[in-house]
C-alpha cells in the first residue's frame, strides 16, 4: 500500500472522526482559538488604528510599534505566554491576539489616512459634523483596506494556531506535533493536509466576505498600492 | 496567580548560563542567518525572472500569483509535515517552504514595481533607441527597485520569524533555543532566542532600509 493510500485510509477511518482526538473536535478547537483571538485583537486594534488615522497623529509611532511587534517570532511568543501563564487556552489566545493586532492597526491607520482630503472637505462643506463625517464618509471609504487587514490577521492567526499544539494546545496542529513525536508519518501528513485546507478556506472565505462588504460605490476603485505592505507571514 | 508565578519563578535570564553558552548561541545565530540568506537569495533568483515574465505576459500573472499565493497561505509547519515523508528531516525540507514564501512576496513586488514605471518614461526610452532588453535592464528594473527592495525587506523580516519554527524539524537557528526553553522549562534560552530573533529582524530591516537609501538616493520617500 503506497503512502498516499495510507493517508487516504486515515481519512476514511471512522475512528478519526469521533472523540477528543477526532477531526470535528480538533477543527472546533482550532476555530475557537482563532476566532476568539481575531475578535479580541480587532476590538483592540481597530479603534486605535481608526482614531490615529482620523486625527492623523502619532501615526509613525503606531506603524513603528507595529513593525517592531511583527518581528517577534510567533513561536517565541507562544512559548513565553505558556511559561508565564501556564497551560490552557488562555495563554494561547493571549499570544495569538498579540499577533493579530499589528496588521489591523497598520491597515486601519493607512486606510483612514488615504481618504481623499477633498472628500473630507466636501463632507464638512455639506455640514457633516466630525462623528458623522467619520462614520458616514471616512469609514465606508476605508472598508477595503480595513477588511484586508482583518483578513491578513485572521489568516495568520489560523496558521499560527497550528503551533499551539507545541504548548499542549488543541487544534489541527495536534496531529502534526503528535505524528512527528511518534514518527507516525500518516497522521503527520493527514494533519498537514487538514491545516493546509483550513488555511486556504479561511483565505478564500474572508476574501469573499471582503468583496461582499465593500460598498458598491467604491468597488471599482483601484486597490491602493500600499496594500502590498499587508503581505506578512508569522507562521 | 500570575504574580505568584512572577515572584517564585526563576529569573528570566540566568547570566551564568549565558556566559557559558556563548558558542551555542552564536552557532544558532549563524544557522539562523544562513537559512535566512539562502532562502532570500534563492527567492530573488527565482522571483526576478518570474516577475518580469508575469509582467510581460499578463496571461502568466494569475497562475503565478495564484499558485504561490496558495503556497504562501499554507502554514510552514504544515509544509514541513507534507515534505517530511519525501525529503525527511533535511535542509531541503526547511528551505523549500521558506523559498516559496519569499518568491510570492518578491514576484508580487516585482510586478507592482514594473507596473508603476510611468508610460512616458518607457516612450522616452523607446525614442532614445533602447532595445527591449536594454530598456528592461537599464530603465524599467532600476525604476522598479524601490518596490522590489520593499519586498526584500518584508521577506527578510518575515523569514527571520519563520526560521524559528524549523526548530520543530531539528533546525531552527535561534528557534532551537526557544524549543530548548520549552522542553526544559528553562526561561533563559527562551528569552535569549526570542529577544535575539527580534533584534536580528529589526537590525536587518534597518540595515536594508539604509542600504536602500544609499543605493537609491532618488527614492528617499519609499
Interface residues (C-beta under 8 A of the other chain):
Chain A: X3 X67 X68 X70 X71 X72 X73 X74 X75 X76 X77 X79 X80 X82 X83 X84 X85 X86 X155 X159 X160 X162 X163 X166 X167 X173 X176 X177 X179 X180 X185 X188 X189 X191 X192 X193 X195 X196 X199 X200 X203 X225 X228 X229 X231 X232 X233 X234 X235
Chain B: X2 X5 X6 X70 X72 X73 X74 X75 X76 X77 X78 X79 X80 X81 X82 X84 X85 X101 X104 X105 X108 X109 X112 X116 X147 X150 X151 X154 X157 X158 X160 X161 X162 X164 X165 X167 X168 X169 X174 X175 X178 X179 X181 X182 X185 X187 X190 X191 X193 X194 X197 X198 X201 X202 X205
